[in-house]
């Protein structure tokens, strides 16, 4: 179909919110008839089953003896240009300003300005890397030279402008979930393996980096479990995992905590839970909270970054100051003791996930950006079916 696009997508293909969103976006674009080419160093873990409109191109790095470090960035830039020329790509949609946007801009110089570059900022490239003076100018360059830039929250747009003095328009494109994957599952039989009938289940999913403040999850759960029979599920792995395990042991909670390790399909586990805990110090959006929301699970989170754009305090969850585990525990007890309140919040979570963060609406927003930078009219048949987002 001549009006459909040929899109190259580059992201970090392993576990992480940006890779999840990039991969899910590519799959949704392919469903709508676009040709999608993933160009990464390994297969995106969420890519899943075969689709005739999805292609994968591996970036291989030649480790020549003259290089102290393998030049991945140059290999990626070369591969982007190669795929763009061979496949006739219309644009490259890259996730993270560095190194991906910089590599895409090099590829654009090699291929020609007819190849457009769309860059999505997910957080770390701004909230962490842009604070490094040695990288700040490079990130600013990548943003200013991209044909379009998107960010996953208003808070991230604000921080980008303030930190880098960016005047360039930045489009807001929230993260999303596929409602066909994230919905309340019937897990009654599975729940019996994790908790007794009278016990509540709390869950935390992350990469266990210090910024996630996972020890706060332990402290919050300890306070809740003193008054309410409950269990805690940890999903994921990372540098702070051993500290978390040690603290759980110190508090004598090992028999109430389950470490599930990394899991690709978390919808089942989320459906087991009554509450998600997300006490992060920084969070540009909080994709895992949206995934929980779509499964009807309220989140108690820190009032940080873009989280308040996702969670409305008292309506779709609760927010507390960073590190205030007593307040987080109090909110958890409030919801777990008041069935009417919990049911109201659960219904609000499902409604918000299926409307504001509907996969069809967000995919259409990205399509609008693609056609805009290409100077082409978007086919009318690609307009989203808003009624389907309510289903």
Backbone torsions as a table, in degrees:
resi	resn	phi	psi	omega
1	UNK	NA	122.2	-169.2
2	UNK	-67.3	-24.3	-178.4
3	UNK	-85.6	-6.7	178.2
4	UNK	-82.7	159.3	-172.6
5	UNK	-104.1	157.8	170.6
6	UNK	-110.5	113.6	-168.8
7	UNK	-121.2	130.1	172.2
8	UNK	-97.7	133.0	179.8
9	UNK	-123.1	128.8	175.5
10	UNK	-123.9	132.3	-178.8
11	UNK	-153.8	176.3	169.3
12	UNK	-82.1	114.5	-168.3
13	UNK	-80.8	-8.6	-178.1
14	UNK	-88.7	-170.4	-177.8
15	UNK	-56.0	139.9	-179.5
16	UNK	147.4	147.5	-175.7
17	UNK	-59.6	-40.6	-177.9
18	UNK	-64.7	-41.8	178.8
19	UNK	-66.2	-37.5	177.9
20	UNK	-62.6	-50.1	-177.8
21	UNK	-63.2	-44.5	-179.5
22	UNK	-61.4	-43.1	-178.9
23	UNK	-68.8	-44.8	179.3
24	UNK	-63.9	-37.7	177.1
25	UNK	-61.9	-45.6	179.2
26	UNK	-59.4	-41.1	179.5
27	UNK	-65.2	-40.5	179.4
28	UNK	-68.5	-38.2	177.0
29	UNK	-64.0	-39.7	178.9
30	UNK	-64.7	-37.9	177.7
31	UNK	-60.5	-31.1	-178.4
32	UNK	-86.2	4.1	174.4
33	UNK	102.6	-2.7	177.4
34	UNK	-76.5	154.4	177.6
35	UNK	-97.0	120.5	-172.3
36	UNK	-117.2	128.2	-179.6
37	UNK	-118.7	112.5	174.9
38	UNK	-85.0	126.3	-177.8
39	UNK	-123.4	96.5	-173.7
40	UNK	-146.5	174.0	-177.7
41	UNK	-80.9	-14.0	175.2
42	UNK	-155.2	165.3	-177.2
43	UNK	-65.2	125.5	176.4
44	UNK	-56.2	130.2	-170.0
45	UNK	-69.2	-18.2	179.4
46	UNK	-96.5	7.4	-173.6
47	UNK	-64.0	-41.3	172.4
48	UNK	73.7	-142.6	-170.6
49	UNK	-71.1	166.0	-179.3
50	UNK	-63.9	140.4	173.3
51	UNK	-139.3	132.0	-175.1
52	UNK	-65.1	-17.2	-179.0
53	UNK	-100.1	4.6	-178.3
54	UNK	-115.5	133.6	-179.3
55	UNK	-131.2	148.0	179.1
56	UNK	-122.4	131.3	179.7
57	UNK	-123.8	116.6	-176.7
58	UNK	-83.1	135.0	175.5
59	UNK	-90.7	116.7	179.9
60	UNK	-105.9	137.1	-178.2
61	UNK	-107.8	124.2	177.1
62	UNK	-85.5	121.0	-176.3
63	UNK	-92.8	73.5	179.2
64	UNK	-69.5	145.7	-175.1
65	UNK	-64.5	-20.9	-177.6
66	UNK	-77.1	-15.8	179.9
67	UNK	-94.1	131.3	174.9
68	UNK	-69.8	-39.3	177.2
69	UNK	-124.8	137.9	178.3
70	UNK	-57.8	129.3	-174.8
71	UNK	-81.7	73.7	-177.8
72	UNK	-59.7	-42.4	-176.7
73	UNK	-58.9	-43.5	-179.9
74	UNK	-68.9	-36.6	177.8
75	UNK	-65.1	-40.2	178.3
76	UNK	-65.3	-45.5	179.3
77	UNK	-59.2	-43.5	179.3
78	UNK	-63.6	-41.9	-179.8
79	UNK	-67.4	-39.8	177.5
80	UNK	-59.5	-45.2	179.4
81	UNK	-65.6	-41.6	-179.6
82	UNK	-61.8	-48.4	-179.4
83	UNK	-65.7	-40.7	179.8
84	UNK	-59.1	-41.6	-179.4
85	UNK	-73.4	-45.9	-176.5
86	UNK	-67.8	-37.5	-174.8
87	UNK	-99.9	-5.9	-179.6
88	UNK	66.0	44.4	-177.9
89	UNK	-63.5	144.7	174.9
90	UNK	-83.8	-36.1	-176.4
91	UNK	-158.4	162.9	173.1
92	UNK	-114.4	125.2	174.4
93	UNK	-107.9	109.1	-174.7
94	UNK	-111.8	142.0	-176.1
95	UNK	-110.6	115.1	-172.5
96	UNK	97.0	136.7	-177.8
97	UNK	-68.5	-43.9	176.6
98	UNK	-128.6	137.9	2.3
99	UNK	-88.8	-6.3	-165.2
100	UNK	-64.9	-44.2	-179.5
101	UNK	-66.7	-40.0	178.6
102	UNK	-61.8	-42.9	178.3
103	UNK	-63.7	-39.8	178.5
104	UNK	-65.0	-36.7	178.6
105	UNK	-68.2	-35.6	174.6
106	UNK	-64.8	-43.2	178.0
107	UNK	-61.4	-38.9	178.3
108	UNK	-62.2	-39.9	177.5
109	UNK	-64.3	-33.3	-179.7
110	UNK	-75.5	-36.1	-173.7
111	UNK	-92.7	-41.6	-176.7
112	UNK	130.8	156.4	-174.3
113	UNK	-69.1	-8.3	175.7
114	UNK	-67.4	-22.5	174.4
115	UNK	-84.5	116.4	-176.6
116	UNK	-93.9	154.7	-179.2
117	UNK	-123.1	121.1	174.6
118	UNK	-112.2	126.1	-177.4
119	UNK	-114.0	130.9	175.2
120	UNK	-109.2	126.7	176.2
121	UNK	-92.0	128.0	-177.7
122	UNK	-108.5	-18.0	177.1
123	UNK	143.9	-63.3	-174.5
124	UNK	-59.2	-35.6	179.8
125	UNK	-63.8	-21.4	178.3
126	UNK	-106.1	-52.7	-172.7
127	UNK	-68.8	-21.3	-179.9
128	UNK	-119.2	-62.0	-171.8
129	UNK	-65.6	-36.3	-177.4
130	UNK	-70.9	-10.4	174.8
131	UNK	-84.1	-8.3	176.8
132	UNK	-87.6	115.1	-176.0
133	UNK	-59.7	-27.6	-179.0
134	UNK	-74.6	-15.0	-178.2
135	UNK	-112.0	-15.3	-171.9
136	UNK	-57.3	-46.3	-178.7
137	UNK	-65.6	-35.3	179.9
138	UNK	-67.4	-41.0	178.6
139	UNK	-66.5	-42.4	177.8
140	UNK	-60.6	-42.5	177.4
141	UNK	-59.5	-46.6	-178.2
142	UNK	-61.5	-40.9	-179.7
143	UNK	-69.5	-48.0	-176.3
144	UNK	-66.2	-30.2	-177.5
145	UNK	-89.6	-13.3	177.8
146	UNK	-68.0	149.0	179.7
147	UNK	-72.9	-26.9	173.0
148	UNK	-154.5	149.0	179.7
149	UNK	-131.1	135.4	174.8
150	UNK	-122.6	159.4	175.5
151	UNK	-140.0	154.9	-170.6
152	UNK	-88.3	-0.6	175.9
153	UNK	-159.8	157.9	175.7
154	UNK	-64.1	-36.0	-179.9
155	UNK	-62.9	-38.9	179.0
156	UNK	-69.1	-36.3	176.0
157	UNK	-62.7	-45.5	179.2
158	UNK	-59.6	-47.0	-178.3
159	UNK	-65.4	-37.4	178.5
160	UNK	-62.4	-44.9	-179.5
161	UNK	-65.1	-43.7	-177.3
162	UNK	-69.6	-42.1	-174.0
163	UNK	-76.7	-36.0	-173.9
164	UNK	-111.5	2.0	-178.2
165	UNK	53.9	50.6	-178.3
166	UNK	-91.0	126.0	175.7
167	UNK	-102.5	-15.5	-177.6
168	UNK	-59.1	140.2	176.0
169	UNK	-58.6	136.2	176.2
170	UNK	-124.4	122.3	-179.3
171	UNK	-81.7	136.8	173.7
172	UNK	-84.7	122.7	175.3
173	UNK	-136.8	98.4	-177.0
174	UNK	-62.9	156.1	169.1
175	UNK	-65.8	165.9	-174.9
176	UNK	-148.0	170.5	172.0
177	UNK	-131.8	149.9	176.5
178	UNK	-83.3	114.6	-175.4
179	UNK	-65.0	-15.5	177.1
180	UNK	-77.7	-16.8	-179.9
181	UNK	-105.2	-43.0	-176.9
182	UNK	-103.7	104.7	178.1
183	UNK	-158.8	160.6	-179.0
184	UNK	-63.6	117.3	-179.9
185	UNK	-90.3	156.3	172.2
186	UNK	-84.3	100.8	-174.9
187	UNK	-121.2	27.7	-176.8
188	UNK	-56.9	-44.4	-178.3
189	UNK	-70.6	-38.6	179.2
190	UNK	-68.2	-35.1	-178.1
191	UNK	-60.6	-31.5	-179.5
192	UNK	-61.6	-24.1	-179.4
193	UNK	-79.6	-15.1	-176.9
194	UNK	-111.2	-26.8	-175.2
195	UNK	-151.2	156.0	174.5
196	UNK	-77.5	161.6	-177.0
197	UNK	-55.5	-31.9	-177.2
198	UNK	-91.9	2.9	-177.2
199	UNK	-98.5	144.0	174.1
200	UNK	-93.6	158.1	-179.5
201	UNK	-122.2	127.6	173.7
202	UNK	-111.1	151.5	-174.8
203	UNK	-139.8	147.6	172.5
204	UNK	-136.8	132.0	179.3
205	UNK	-127.5	124.8	177.9
206	UNK	-168.5	-175.5	175.5
207	UNK	-97.2	11.9	172.8
208	UNK	55.3	35.8	171.9
209	UNK	-85.8	158.0	-178.2
210	UNK	-53.2	-35.2	-177.9
211	UNK	-62.6	-21.0	-179.7
212	UNK	-81.1	-12.9	177.1
213	UNK	50.9	52.4	-174.8
214	UNK	-67.9	-26.5	176.1
215	UNK	-61.7	-29.0	176.1
216	UNK	-65.6	-30.7	176.1
217	UNK	-62.3	-44.6	-179.8
218	UNK	-62.0	-46.4	-177.9
219	UNK	-65.2	-39.8	178.4
220	UNK	-63.5	-46.7	179.8
221	UNK	-62.7	-39.6	-180.0
222	UNK	-58.9	-41.4	179.5
223	UNK	-68.3	-40.3	-179.7
224	UNK	-67.7	-43.7	-175.2
225	UNK	-68.2	-16.5	175.8
226	UNK	-65.5	-30.5	-174.7
227	UNK	-113.3	-24.5	-176.1
228	UNK	-128.1	124.4	176.9
229	UNK	-57.4	122.5	-173.5
230	UNK	-156.5	164.0	177.9
231	UNK	-128.9	157.6	179.4
232	UNK	-127.8	130.6	175.8
233	UNK	-109.4	127.6	172.3
234	UNK	-105.9	127.2	178.8
235	UNK	-121.7	125.5	-179.5
236	UNK	119.6	176.0	177.4
237	UNK	-144.3	164.2	179.2
238	UNK	166.4	-176.2	-171.9
239	UNK	-61.8	-27.4	-177.7
240	UNK	-94.4	6.0	-176.5
241	UNK	-60.6	-43.0	-178.4
242	UNK	-65.2	-37.8	177.6
243	UNK	-63.2	-40.5	179.9
244	UNK	-64.1	-44.8	-180.0
245	UNK	-61.9	-42.0	179.4
246	UNK	-62.6	-42.0	-179.0
247	UNK	-67.8	-39.6	176.4
248	UNK	-59.7	-42.5	179.6
249	UNK	-65.8	-42.9	179.3
250	UNK	-58.3	-37.8	-177.5
251	UNK	-84.2	-1.1	179.7
252	UNK	68.2	35.6	-175.0
253	UNK	-111.7	10.0	-175.6
254	UNK	-57.8	-33.0	-178.3
255	UNK	-76.8	-8.4	180.0
256	UNK	-109.7	-2.7	-175.4
257	UNK	-120.1	134.5	177.2
258	UNK	-118.0	126.0	176.1
259	UNK	-97.2	110.0	-173.6
260	UNK	-90.8	-9.1	-177.4
261	UNK	69.6	-167.9	179.0
262	UNK	-72.1	139.2	178.5
263	UNK	-137.4	129.1	178.6
264	UNK	-76.0	-42.5	-178.2
265	UNK	-102.9	100.5	-174.9
266	UNK	-99.8	-4.3	-177.9
267	UNK	-60.0	-39.0	178.6
268	UNK	-63.7	-46.2	-178.9
269	UNK	-65.7	-40.0	178.5
270	UNK	-61.9	-39.1	-179.1
271	UNK	-66.6	-19.8	176.0
272	UNK	-72.2	-27.9	-167.2
273	UNK	-84.8	156.5	172.5
274	UNK	-99.8	-30.9	-177.9
275	UNK	-145.6	139.2	171.2
276	UNK	-100.0	137.0	175.6
277	UNK	-110.5	127.2	-179.0
278	UNK	-139.8	80.4	-175.4
279	UNK	-91.4	32.0	-173.1
280	UNK	-57.4	148.8	174.5
281	UNK	-77.2	-36.5	176.3
282	UNK	-136.4	140.2	179.1
283	UNK	-160.6	108.3	-176.9
284	UNK	-67.2	-27.2	177.3
285	UNK	-143.4	-60.6	-177.5
286	UNK	99.2	58.4	-176.0
287	UNK	-56.7	-39.0	-177.1
288	UNK	-63.4	-31.0	176.7
289	UNK	-69.1	-36.7	176.2
290	UNK	-67.2	-40.2	177.1
291	UNK	-60.8	-41.2	176.9
292	UNK	-64.8	-45.1	179.6
293	UNK	-56.1	-42.5	-179.2
294	UNK	-67.3	-22.0	176.8
295	UNK	-94.2	8.0	178.5
296	UNK	79.0	23.7	-177.9
297	UNK	-111.1	114.7	178.4
298	UNK	-67.3	150.8	179.0
299	UNK	-113.5	138.3	167.8
300	UNK	-106.9	119.0	-170.6
301	UNK	-135.9	169.8	174.2
302	UNK	-79.1	148.9	178.9
303	UNK	-83.6	76.1	-171.8
304	UNK	-140.2	146.0	173.2
305	UNK	55.7	-131.0	-177.2
306	UNK	-90.8	2.9	-177.2
307	UNK	-58.1	-41.8	179.6
308	UNK	-63.4	-18.7	175.5
309	UNK	-75.5	-20.2	179.7
310	UNK	-96.9	-47.0	-175.8
311	UNK	-105.7	119.6	174.5
312	UNK	-90.1	116.8	-173.7
313	UNK	-56.8	124.9	177.5
314	UNK	84.6	-7.5	-179.2
315	UNK	-115.3	-48.4	179.0
316	UNK	-119.5	17.3	-178.6
317	UNK	151.7	-165.3	179.6
318	UNK	-137.3	148.8	179.8
319	UNK	-121.7	142.8	177.7
320	UNK	-136.4	161.5	177.1
321	UNK	-62.3	151.0	179.4
322	UNK	-56.3	126.6	177.8
323	UNK	86.8	-4.7	-178.1
324	UNK	-84.8	76.8	-176.2
325	UNK	-69.2	-28.8	178.0
326	UNK	-64.1	-43.1	179.3
327	UNK	-67.2	-41.1	178.8
328	UNK	-62.1	-41.9	178.7
329	UNK	-64.7	-38.6	179.7
330	UNK	-64.2	-40.9	178.0
331	UNK	-65.4	-39.2	178.8
332	UNK	-62.6	-46.0	179.5
333	UNK	-62.6	-38.8	179.6
334	UNK	-59.0	-48.2	-178.7
335	UNK	-69.7	-41.3	-175.7
336	UNK	-71.3	-22.4	179.6
337	UNK	-91.5	-22.6	-175.2
338	UNK	-110.0	95.5	-175.8
339	UNK	-62.9	-37.1	-179.9
340	UNK	-65.2	-45.7	177.8
341	UNK	-61.8	-44.8	-178.6
342	UNK	-60.6	-44.3	-178.5
343	UNK	-64.7	-38.0	178.2
344	UNK	-63.5	-45.0	-179.9
345	UNK	-67.4	-39.5	178.6
346	UNK	-59.8	-46.0	179.3
347	UNK	-63.7	-38.2	178.5
348	UNK	-65.7	-37.1	177.3
349	UNK	-60.9	-48.8	-178.3
350	UNK	-62.1	-42.7	-179.2
351	UNK	-63.9	-45.4	-177.4
352	UNK	-66.8	-40.7	179.8
353	UNK	-63.9	-36.6	-175.0
354	UNK	-84.6	-11.0	-179.0
355	UNK	-112.4	-73.5	-177.0
356	UNK	-57.3	-38.3	-174.9
357	UNK	-112.6	30.1	179.2
358	UNK	-63.6	132.8	-177.4
359	UNK	-60.4	-35.1	-178.1
360	UNK	-68.9	-39.8	179.8
361	UNK	-68.0	-43.9	-178.6
362	UNK	-68.4	-39.7	176.6
363	UNK	-60.4	-41.5	178.5
364	UNK	-63.6	-35.0	177.6
365	UNK	-64.0	-41.2	177.1
366	UNK	-65.3	-40.2	177.3
367	UNK	-59.6	-42.1	178.4
368	UNK	-57.0	-42.0	179.9
369	UNK	-66.1	-43.3	-179.9
370	UNK	-59.1	-51.2	-177.6
371	UNK	-66.0	-32.5	178.7
372	UNK	-64.2	-48.3	-177.9
373	UNK	-69.0	-24.8	178.6
374	UNK	-86.0	-9.1	-179.8
375	UNK	67.8	32.0	-178.4
376	UNK	-120.1	154.5	178.0
377	UNK	-79.1	135.3	177.3
378	UNK	-78.8	128.5	179.3
379	UNK	-58.0	138.4	-177.1
380	UNK	-61.0	-31.4	-176.6
381	UNK	-71.0	-9.3	178.9
382	UNK	-88.8	-0.6	178.6
383	UNK	-63.1	140.3	-177.5
384	UNK	-71.3	148.9	174.4
385	UNK	-89.5	96.9	-174.5
386	UNK	-62.8	-30.0	-179.3
387	UNK	-66.7	-31.2	-178.6
388	UNK	-68.9	-23.7	178.3
389	UNK	-70.0	-19.9	-180.0
390	UNK	-85.7	-13.2	-176.0
391	UNK	-79.5	NA	NA
